[in-house]
Amino acid sequence: MQAWKTFAAMPMWKRFVYAAPIAFLCFWAALSLQAKLWTEAAMLVVEMETGGEIESKNSFFNLKGEVGIEDVSMTMFDPTGENSITFKADRVVVETPGFGWYFWSTIFVSSEELPDLVGVRIENPRNVATDPNTPGNYTNLPYDAMGCVAEMLTPTDLRAMGVPTQRQIRIALEKVSDAETTARFRLRTEGAGEMEMKLALELKRPVKMEDFAQDVEEAPLKSVQLDFNDLGFTAKRNAYCAKKHNLTAAAFADYHMQEVGRFLGAQGVSLGQGTAAQYRDFATNGGTLQLRTAGTRKITANEFVELSRMQKMQLFPLMIAANGKAPANFAWNYGVQPAPAAAAADGAVAIPVANVVPAPVAAVPAGGLPEAGAVVAYAQLQSLTGHHVDITTTYGSVRKGVVKLVGPYEASVQLDKEEGGLLLHMPADRITEIRYTPVAPPATQAAKAN
């Protein structure tokens, strides 16, 4: 009581000097506790949904209104629980509309409505099983390795070019108006490249937080846009690989396009003339390459996400434009014969594309099937629709199942029951060998057993 009387007798400026730091510390403690509670709740939800295990060291918030965790590790298990894969990230950050929104929600009352912005950013995610020689698409740009290396670029390759490899993943929902929201998915490697997909959704506000996941999944999809932004990789790749093959910059542009053509030709397709011209501009000069849908379709966001890449392209015709040029129709030419390997100019040896396999490839007779155990080219895989195959990937794994759908970008295979029984969509550039392995019908197998 005496202390309060002493405080009350102080001049106002002196009260402020004493009270302000105490109030600041109280508010800071409350905001820190809220960050810890939110992140722990989010980690629990993710673990329940995925069956994985998440560990982290510190939770935090900042004056942007972001909260998150640092030094994150997540371990995922297969259905048997015997095998696992572990990913790590420097930070996982939850984005909010800002510090004012975060402060008000912490000190006063939390809103029950979906805010104007909510997002998750994962900084430097990586698989702990990888190493500097693990190939991958670290630049997030299309055909980034063509003309440089045999398959895909590794962190070692990129470091030799002076290109960083630390990636950032961002998923966000941003309010455009009371009737429209943009869903974003972005892969960004600072100093290399960025790929961002934007889905325009007819999502009427307000949306209750407890219902937002279902509302987003069921929202009609207005349009889709895919942007590739060069952040410094293209010029470094072109200079480094041109020197590697003793080519001029102009000659390497030709060689790169030749290798892209040969890579696609091995899959039985080629780029349409307008599409190739737009991509060549981007591959030569960097900048921005944009693909966007032409027209609209009656489909929900959830239905769109579940489609394979090939099905998306069939459902939504695309326009393509590089560096602000007038857009062209995105087009493929089908039925293209694989091009033979050709040497680069000045005697440089051509680099084999990813899915050229060492085993001899059997020719599939018209209207017939190859011999059991024969290796077939990807361009002939469509003729095996409904038949059983063993597919080897660039990761060394072998997937066994029945071919369901084949397109220029990927093939859909219904895996055997022993393989999990899932419908697996396999990118064509990850396939190194396809082997025809017919399986006897159940009745025949039972007869053999008897």
N, C-alpha and C positions, 0 to 999 in steps of 0.2 A: 504494500500500500504506500509506504514511504517512497519507494522507487517511482511509483506512478505519479505521486504528487511532485516529486523532483522533476520528472519528465514534463509534466503539465506546466510547471512554472518556467520552463525554458522558453526562450524566444523561438518563433516559428522556424527561422533558418537553422537554429541548432537542432531542433527536433528532426528536421529533414536530414541533416548530416548524420544523425544517429540512426534514424529509421530507414532511410533509403537503402543502405547496404543490406540490412536485415531483410527487408521486403524483397529485394532483388534475389538474395540467397534462397528465400522461401519459394519464390516463383520459379527459380532455376531448378530447385529440387523437385518441384511439382512437375515441371516439363520433362525433366530427366526420368522421373518415375513413370510418367505417361509413355514416354518412348520405350522404356523397358517392358511395360505391360503390353503395349501394342505389338512389339516385335516378338515377344514370347507367345502371344496369342496367334500371330501369323505363322510362326514356326510350328506350333501345335497343329494348326489346320493343314499345313503342307504335309507334315508327317502322317497325319490321318488319311489324307487323300492319296498319297503316293506310297505309303508303307516304308518310306525311307527314314533315315536318322540324320538330324541336323545338329551341328555343334557350332558355337561361335564364342568369341571372347568378350567383346564389348558392344553395348548398345549406345546410340548417340542421337542427338538432334542438332540442327543448326538453324541459323537465322533465315534460311530460305523456307523453313517449315518442313524440312526433310527429316525423317527418322530412319534408323536402320541399325544394322549390325556389321561388325568387322571380323576379319579372319574367319570366314565361314567355310564349313566343310559339310558336304551332304553325301551320304552313302545310300545307294539304291541296290536292292536285292532282286534276284530273279524269283520266279514263282516257287522254286524249291528251297530258296533261302541259302543255297550252298555257294552261289557265285554272287559277286557284288562288284559295283563300279563306284568309284569315289570322285566327286568333283569338289574343287575348291574355288573360292572367290575372295578377292580382297575386301569387298564390301557389297552388301545388298541394301539398297536404298529405296524407301517408300516416298514418293513425291506427293505433296498435297498442294492445295491452292496457294499456300504461302504461310508465313509466320503468324500473321494476324488470325487466319482461320485456325491454325494449330493452337495458338494461345487461347483463343475464345473456347475452343472445344475442350481444352484441358482445364482451364480455370473456372469456366461457367457451365456450359451445357453442350454436350455432343449432339450434332445434327443427325437426324435419322434419314436424311436425304443424301443421295450421291452427290459429291462435290463437283464443281466445274472441271477439276483436274484431279485424277488419281493415276499414279503410275508406279512401276517397279523398275529399278535400274540395277543390273548386276555388273559389277566392275571386275574385269580380268578373270572371267570364269575359265577353268581349264580342267581337263581330265588328268588326274595324277599319274595315270599310266602312260601318258605321252612324254616324248622327249624332243629335243631340238631337231631330230631327224624324222619326226612324224609328219607325213604329208597331210595337207588340208587346205581349205579355202579361207585362209586367214585374212585376205584382203576384202572379202565380201563382194567381189566384183566378178562378172562372168568371164569365163575362158581366160583367167589371169595367167595360167601357166603355159598356154599354147605358144610353141616356138621357143620356149626356154628350157623346159625339162621334160622328161618322159611322161610323167603323170601329173602330180600336183606339187605345188611349191611347199617347202618345209620352212620352219623358222630359220634354219641355217641359211637356206637360199635367200630369204628375205633380208636377213642381217647383212649378207654380202652385198645386197643392193642398197643398203642403208634404209630399209623399210621396217618399222616397228610391227609387232604382232599382238600386242595386248588388246583384246577385244572388249567391247562393252555391249550388253544387251539391254534394250529398253522396251517395255510394254506399257502402253498408256491409253487412257480414255480421256478425250478433251471435248468439252461442250462447245459446239459451234453456234447453236441456237436452241430454243426450247423444243425444237422438233428434229434436230440433227446433232449427232455426236460422231467424232472421228476416233476410230480405234487404230492405234499405231503399233507396229512391230519393227524394231530397228536393230541392226547389227552394225556396229561402228568400230573401226580400228583407226585411231587417230594417227595421221601421217600416212595412211594407206588408202582405205576406202570405206564406203558406207552403203548399206542396202536398207531401204525403209519401205515397208508396205503400209498403205493407208486404206482403211475400209470406211466409207461413209455410210453411217447407219441411220435409219429413221427411228430414232429413240426419243419418245416424248417425255419431257421433264414435267414435274419432278419425278424422280425414281427413288423408291425406298432402298436403303442400303441392303436390307435383308432380301430384297427381290432383284437386285441389279444383275446378278450373274444370269439368272433365267431370262430377264428382260433383254439383256445384250444378246444372248444366244438366239432369241426368237425375233429380234429386230430385223425388219426387211433391209436388205443390202442395196444401196443406191449405186455405188460405184467402187471400183478398186483401182489403186494407183501404185506402181512400183517404181521407186527412184533408186538409181545407182549413182553415187557421187564419188568422183575420184578425189582423194585427199592427198595426192602426191605420189601414188604408186605408179601410175601409167608412164610418166616421164622417166622415172628411175628404171622401171622394167625395160622400156624400149631402149634406153641407152645401154644398160648393162647387157642385155641379151643380144643387141645388135653387135656390140663389141665382142661378145663371146663367139658369135658366128662370123665375125669379120665382115659385117654388113653395114651399109649406111642406114640412117634412120628411115629413109623412104623405102629401102629394100627390105628392112625388117618388118615394116607395116605390111608389105606384100606377103612376106613369109608368114607372118602371124595369121593373116587372113587365110592363106593356103592351109595352114595347120588346123585352123578352126573348121575349114571346109572338109578337110580329111577326117577330122575327129567326128563331125556330124555325118559324113558319108559312110563311116563304119556302122552308123546306126540307121542307114537307109534314108537320110533326109539331108536337106541343105537349106540355107537361109534364102528367102525370097530376095529379089533384087533390091527393093526398097529397104527391106530390113537389113540386108548386108551393108548398104550404103550408110545407113544411120549408125550401125554398130562400128563400122570402119572409122567414122568420124570420132567416136568415143574412144576406140582403141588406139587411135593415133594422137589425139589431142587431149584426152582426159575430159574434165568437165562433168556434165550430167547426161545420163541416159535415162529416159522416162518411158515407161510402158503404162498405159491406162486403158480402161475398158471403153468400148464404144457401145452406147445404149445401156439399157437396164434389164434386169431379169428378176422374176419373182422368186427369190430365194432368201432364206434367212442366213444370218452370219454363221450360225452353227452348222448348217448344211454346207456352206461354202468351205469352212475349215476342214470338214470331213472329206471333201473331194480330193482326189489325187491331183497332182500338178497337171497331168494331161487332161483330166476332166474339167478342171478350171479353165484351161485354154479353149476347150471345145465349147464350153457354155458361155464364156465371155470373150467375144472378139476383141482384139487388142490393137491399139495404135502405138507406134514407137517413134520417138523423136530424140535427137541428140543435140545438145547445146542450143536449144531454142529454134531449131530448124522446123519447117513445116512438117507435121507428122506424116508417116507412111503407115499403111496397113501392115501389121505384123503377120508375116506369112512364112510357111514352110513349103518346100517342094518335097514330095514323097516319092518313093521308089527309086532313089538315087543309088547307083552302084558305088561301092567303096572305092575310093581313089587309091592307086598304088603309092607306096612311099616314094617321095621325091626329094632330091637333095636341094638344100638352100643355095642361093647364089654364092659365087666365089668359092665353091667347093665345100661349104659347110654341110655336114651330114644332117639329114632330116631327123627329127625326134619322133619316135613312135608314139601314137596316141594311147590313151589309158587302156582301152579295151581290146588292143591287139594281143591275142593270146599265143603262147608258144606252141600249144598243141595244134596239129593240123585240123583245119575246119572242114567238116563234111558238107557236101552239097545236098540240099534237101530236094529230092525229085518232085517234079510238079504233081500235085495231087496225092503225094505219098509222104512217107515218114522216113527219117534216117534210120540207120541201124542202131540198135540198143547200145548205149555207151558212147555214141559218136558226139563229138564236139561241134556245135553249130554257131554261126555268127549271130550277133544281135539282130542284124537286119532280117534274119530268117526266123526269129523267135515267134513272130506273130502266127506263122504257120503251125506252131505247136500249141496254140491256144486250146485248153482243155486237156493237155497232156502233162505228164510228170517230168520234171527236170531237176537237176542239181546245179545250183548257181554259186560260183565262187566269186567273192568280192575282193576289193582292194585291201580290205582289212584281214584277209586270209580266212574268213569264215565261209562255210558252205551252207547255203539255204536250200532245203528240199521241199518241193511242193508242186502244185498244179498251176500252170499258167492261166490267168484269168483275163488279163487285158495288157496290151502292148502298145506303146506309143513312142514318139521320137525321144522323149525325155526320160521315161521310166516304164517299168513293167510291174504289174500287180500279180503277186503269186499267193495262192492259198496254201499256207504252210501245212505240212503233215501234222497229224495230231501229236506226234512225238516232238515236233518242233514248236509246239504251242498252239497250232491251229488257227493262227491269226491271218488276216489278209494283209500282206506286207507289200508296201510300195517301194520298189528298189530303183534308185536313180541309175540311168544307163551308164553314166561315167564312173560308177562304183563297181560295175560288173567286169570281171576279167575273163571268166570262162562260163560257158553254158553247155551242159552235157545232158543229152536226151536219155532219160532213165525210166522207161515204161514200167509201171507197176501192175502186176496181175490183179484182175478183179477178185473180190473177196471169195466168190464161189470157187474160183480156180485155186486160190491159195488154200482153201479148206480141203479141196480134193487132194492137193499135193501133200497136205499134212496127214491125210488118211492113208 
